[in-house]
């Protein structure tokens, strides 16, 4: 059997950490190797040990999850980070997406969705729960001007827009390839082009870009 993926839980409530750990008692694919009560503790642990995934809350004393995510992505760019929080407001979501998190899940999500999110992120994709995606869409839509529309000046090809629409729908690389009858390698190339053309740093940024430009 392959080595289980290592996870660090960052949450200031022990009862939450204990509850999450119960999800992994009968799962050999993942192991909770460390816990922290805030971002300061988490960074101290991360300076001494590597993990496949950081799962963090947002509202915490000393250093919150947004600052933690920013620090992690600056110091360890390849580190995967998933937000697991009760903070469902648009401003928190956008701050975490801007920080580069690989997933954003609300704590009221059921166990199956949380485990799906973890698996998806560790497989190299991003994951945002349906309720979070709706909040992003509603929040951006509420700020749009009625006349705002995609223009011919948008520097994206038709195919790139097709790929971007499927990214917003949380399709995996393989699902995008199957949907558009192209190879996974071609999907990767389109994603790189999208990041370069839009100036986004990650897939989360592309999602925000797409929603702001009515590419959905």
N, C-alpha and C positions, 0 to 999 in steps of 0.2 A: 504494500500500500504506500502511496506517495506521502511525503511529509505533510502534515496539516498546515494550513495557512495561519500565520500568527496575527493576532489582533490585539490592539490596546484600546481599552474603553476609557473615555474621558468624560466624566459627569460628576457634579458635586453632590449628587444624591446617591448614597450607598444602596438604597432600596431599588433604585433604577438599575444600577450596575448589577446587583444580585439577580434582579428579574431577567435582565438580558443574558446573564451567564447561564440561566436555566435553559435558554434556547439551544445551547451548545452541548448540553450534557449527553445527548444521544446522537451527536454528530461528530464523526471522525475527520471531517474535512477541514474543520477550523478549531483553533484553540485560543482562548483568552490568556495571553501571556503576561499582561500587565494592566494595571488600573491607575488612574490619576483623578484627582478631585478638581483640577483646574488646568489651564494652559501652561502655567509655570511649571507645575509638576510634570506635565506631559513632555515638555521640551527637555527637561532634565533627563527623563527616562530615554527619550529619543536620541539624546546625545551619546548614550551608552549602548543602546540596543536598537536593532532594526526590526521593523514589523511590515507585514504585507498590507495591513490596513489600519488606519486610525479612525475610530468611530467617536465623534465628539458632539456634545451638547453645545448650545450657543451661550445661554445665560449662565455664567459661572463667576465666582469671585476671583480677584487678583488678575486673571487674564481670561477674557471670554473666548468663545469658539471662533469668532470672526478673526480676531487678532492671532489666535493660535494657527488657524488655517493659513493666514498670510505668512506667518513666520515659517511654518513647515514648508510651504511651497517655495519660499525664498531660499531656505537652507537645504531642503531636500526636494528638488523639483519633481522627482519621479515618485515620491511618496503618495500613495492613494489615501484620500481622506473622504469620509462620509459624514455628513451632518445628520444627527438623529435628535430631534428637538420638538418641543411644543410650539416653538416660534413659527407661526404660519403667516406672519405679515409680509407683505411684498418687500419692504425695505430690508428685512433680515435675509430673505431669499436672495435678493439682488446683491447684497454685500457678500454673501457666501459664494455665490456664483462668480462674482468678480475676484474673489480670493482664489478661485480655481478648484473648488471642491469637486469631487467626482460623483457625488450623489447627495441628495437632500430628501430625507424621509421624515415624516411626522411621527411622533411617538404613539399616536393613536392608530397607526397602521397595524394590521394584524401580523402575526409571526411569519406567515408565508411570504408577505410582501417584503418584510425586512430581510428575510433570508434570500429572497430573489434579488434584492438590491445588492446584498453582499456578494453573491455569486457573480452577478453581472459586472460589478466594479472590478472584482478580482480577475475577471476574464478580459479586462481591458476596455470595457465600455463604461459609459456614464449611465446613471439611473436617477430619475426624479419621479416621485410618486405622482399618480394622477391628480391628486388634490393640489399638489405643489405646482404642477404644470398649469392647472386652471387658474391658480392665484397669479402666476406670472402673466398669463394671457389677459386676465381681467384687469390686473394692475396697469399693464402697458396700454391696453385698449382704452382705459379710462383717461389716459393722458394724451391720446392721439387727437389731432385736429381732424374734423370731418373730411377735409380735402386731401389729407395725407394718403398718398398711394405710391406704389412702386413705380419708379420712373425708368426711362431708357438709359439714364446715366448710371444706374446700378451696374458695377463692373463684374457681373456674374453671367456666365453662359446659361443657356436653358438647362443643360444637363446638371450644372452646379446647383441651380435652383431646385431641380428635382431631388438631388441628393440632400440638400439642406432641408427640404420639406420632410423627408423621411427621417432625418436626424431629429427634428423637432418631435416627430411621432415616436421617438425612442427606438427606432429600428436598429438592430445590430448591423455590423458591416456585412455579414453574410445575408441577412434579410434584405438589405439595400441592394446587394449584388443580384439576388434572386429576383427582386421586384423589377429592377431595371435591365435585367439580362446582361449584366457586365460582370467582370471578375472582381474578387475582393481586393486585389492589388489596384485595380482601377478606382475602386471606392476610396482606398487610402490616398491615392493621388489626388482625387477630387477634394478630399478633406484637407489635404495640405494646401491646395490652391485656395480653398475657401478661407482658411486661416490667414494666408498671406494677403489675399485681396481685401478681406474685411478688417484686418488688423487685430483680430481676436487672438487671445492667447491659448484658448482651449475650447472644447466642445460646448461647455456651458456658455461661453461668450457667443458662440455661433447661434445657440438657441435664442438668447436675448436679441441678437442682431436680427435674426429671422422674424421674430415677433414684432420688433420695432419697425421692420420694413414690409410688414404684411406678407411675408413669405411663409405661409402656413397651410 
